[in-house]
């Protein structure tokens, strides 16, 4: 793919992503967040108890909580024992012209049963949007790109709450992801390695995740995967917006072009003039077109 073709592809992809972000949260994301809010955040101790009793558990809730979500625990399933706090609430009498007040006091803990989603059946839970399509040989080329830059990639069952993780020279990807999702996650983590490997402390999480997911989206577009909804939802999940995207255009474009060039090949080398043009008028024009 020639350099000018890469530029056009990146500009079009970022235009598409900016428009998707401008439309706001999708109905799918709203449903996903609503459901996510029904799952408790467990203490470290309870997380360990869950992991000991049912390794690989992903979404855990009580018997009645699953019923409210339209699912029921399968017959014969054994509950996961955790500790729940028992809180004693006291009420104070209302003062004249005011409202009653009260306090809460932790009395003790009691053992309760929860169940993993795999132990239930019924109404499907809203799923987060995913990339669609068939990456084919491009996944292998992306792995070659990592190897050339001494980035170690490992596929593991250890990841539960995340699909991927990068940590300064190494990338961990959850095993068993659909091909398109696997490629998208790999591209996302590659972007972190290119953009944030030595400067995580300089950027907040919203900016880092917006940049990495935007790069992944552009790369996915370059090989024909459909990832617009997934990318927009992911960025908004981390409180990113069209404005966050526009503030990072230059870095996103450079990282995306580096990856695209590596996995698709190019028929001509970039020249200093190419670089000057990239950092000049066309960036300004793009920002101006999306500044409203």
Protein Blocks (a to p, Z undefined) as FASTA:
>chain_A
ZZklmmmmmmmmmmmmmmmmmnopafklmmmmmmmmmpccddfklmmmmmmmmghiabdc
dfklmmmnopacdehiacddddddddddddddddehiacddddddfbdcddddddfklgg
cjddddddddedjekjmlmmmmmmmmmnopacdddfkbmkbmbdceehiacddehiafkl
mmmmmmmmmmmmmmmmmmmmmpcfklmmmmmmmmmmmmmmmnopafklmmmmmmmmnopa
fklmmmmmmmmmmmmmmmmmmmnopabdcdfklmmmmmmmmmmmmmmmmmZZ
